[in-house]
C-alpha cells in the first residue's frame, strides 16, 4: 500500500527525505542547520521541508534506532540526543521540526544534515465521540498504570 505525499523544500540546503532501503517503514529526516541544544533542554530542529499529507493520515516522527543505541559520534566521544515522538497532522503545512532533548549536563551541537529521525506514515481513523452516562464493564475496569504487573 502506498500514498502520495507532496514535499516542498523550504530551503535550498534541505535534504529531501527518502526511504534508505526497500522495506523500511520510515523516511529519513535530516537537520537543516547546526543546532545547539542547551543542557537538559528540548529544541525543535528544523528540517527545511514541509509536507502535504493526505486527509486520513498522519506522519509520526520517531527516533532512529542506531542513534538511540549508539549515539552520534562527536570527535572522540558519542552524544545521545533523544528524539521525542511527534505527530504531523494532515492539515499542517508548516516546516517539519524534530523535537530533540539533550539529557547531558552540557550543551550539545547537532550538525547540519544529520540523519536524526524517521517519519512513519499511518492511517488514522476519525472517531465519532458520543457522551454516555455509563461505559461497558470490562475485565480491566479502571486499573491503570502498572496494573498488569512487571512479570
C-alpha positions in Angstrom: 0.0 0.0 0.0 1.3 3.5 -0.8 0.1 7.1 -0.5 1.1 10.2 -2.4 2.7 12.8 -0.2 3.8 16.2 -1.6 7.1 17.6 -0.3 8.1 21.3 -0.5 11.7 22.3 0.0 11.7 25.5 2.1 15.5 25.9 1.8 17.9 25.0 -0.9 20.1 23.3 1.8 17.2 21.0 2.8 17.7 17.3 2.1 14.5 15.6 0.7 13.6 12.7 2.9 13.6 9.2 1.4 13.5 5.5 2.4 17.1 4.3 2.8 16.3 0.6 1.9 13.4 -1.4 0.4 11.0 -2.4 3.2 12.0 0.4 5.6 9.0 1.7 7.5 10.2 5.3 7.9 11.7 8.0 5.7 14.9 9.5 7.0 14.6 13.1 8.2 17.7 15.4 8.1 18.6 18.5 10.1 18.8 21.7 8.1 21.5 23.5 10.1 23.9 23.1 13.0 21.8 23.3 16.1 22.9 24.0 19.7 20.8 22.3 22.4 21.4 23.6 25.9 21.9 21.1 28.7 18.7 19.5 29.9 16.6 21.2 27.2 14.5 20.4 24.2 14.6 22.1 20.8 12.6 21.7 17.6 15.3 21.3 15.0 14.3 22.5 11.5 14.4 20.2 8.5 13.7 22.7 5.8 10.8 20.8 4.4 7.0 20.9 4.5 4.6 18.1 3.6 1.1 17.8 2.3 -0.1 14.6 3.9 -3.4 13.2 2.6 -6.5 13.5 4.8 -6.9 10.4 7.0 -3.2 10.0 7.5 -0.5 11.4 9.8 3.3 11.2 9.9 4.8 10.2 13.2 8.3 11.5 13.9 10.3 8.8 15.7 13.9 8.3 16.9 16.3 6.3 14.7 17.3 3.0 16.5 21.0 3.4 15.7 21.2 6.8 17.3 19.2 5.6 20.3 21.7 2.8 20.8 25.0 4.2 19.7 24.5 8.0 19.9 26.1 10.4 17.4 29.9 10.4 17.2 31.3 13.8 18.1 35.1 14.0 17.8 36.3 11.3 20.3 33.0 10.6 22.1 29.3 10.0 21.5 26.4 12.2 22.4 23.0 10.8 22.9 20.3 13.2 21.8 16.8 12.0 22.5 14.3 12.4 19.6 10.8 12.7 21.0 7.8 11.4 19.3 5.9 13.9 17.3 2.8 13.9 15.1 2.3 15.8 11.9 -1.4 16.1 11.1 -2.7 16.1 7.5 -3.8 19.7 7.7 -0.3 21.1 8.8 1.6 22.8 6.0 4.5 24.4 8.0 8.1 23.3 8.4 8.7 19.9 9.9 10.7 20.1 13.1 12.4 17.3 15.0 11.8 17.6 18.8 15.1 16.7 20.3 16.1 16.6 24.0 19.6 16.9 25.4 20.0 14.8 28.5 23.6 15.8 29.0 24.8 18.3 31.6 26.5 20.4 28.9 25.2 21.8 25.6 25.5 19.7 22.5 25.6 20.5 18.8 23.6 18.5 16.3 25.4 19.1 13.0 23.8 20.2 9.8 22.5 17.4 7.6 22.4 14.8 10.4 20.1 11.9 9.6 18.4 12.4 13.0 14.9 10.9 12.9 12.5 9.0 10.8 8.9 9.8 9.6 6.4 7.0 9.5 3.0 7.5 7.8 0.0 6.0 9.5 -3.7 5.8 8.5 -5.7 7.5 11.2 -9.4 6.6 11.6 -11.7 9.5 12.5 -13.5 8.8 15.8 -17.1 9.7 16.4 -17.4 10.7 20.1 -20.6 10.1 22.0 -21.3 11.2 25.5 -22.9 8.4 27.6 -23.9 8.0 31.3 -22.1 4.7 31.7 -19.4 2.7 29.9 -19.5 -1.0 29.3 -17.8 -3.0 32.1 -14.5 -4.7 31.1 -12.3 -7.2 32.9 -9.6 -4.5 33.4 -12.0 -1.8 34.6 -10.2 1.4 35.7 -7.0 -0.3 36.7 -4.3 1.9 35.2 -0.5 2.2 35.1 1.2 -1.0 36.2 -2.0 -2.9 36.8 -0.7 -5.9 34.9 2.4 -6.2 36.9 6.1 -6.3 35.9 6.5 -10.0 35.2 
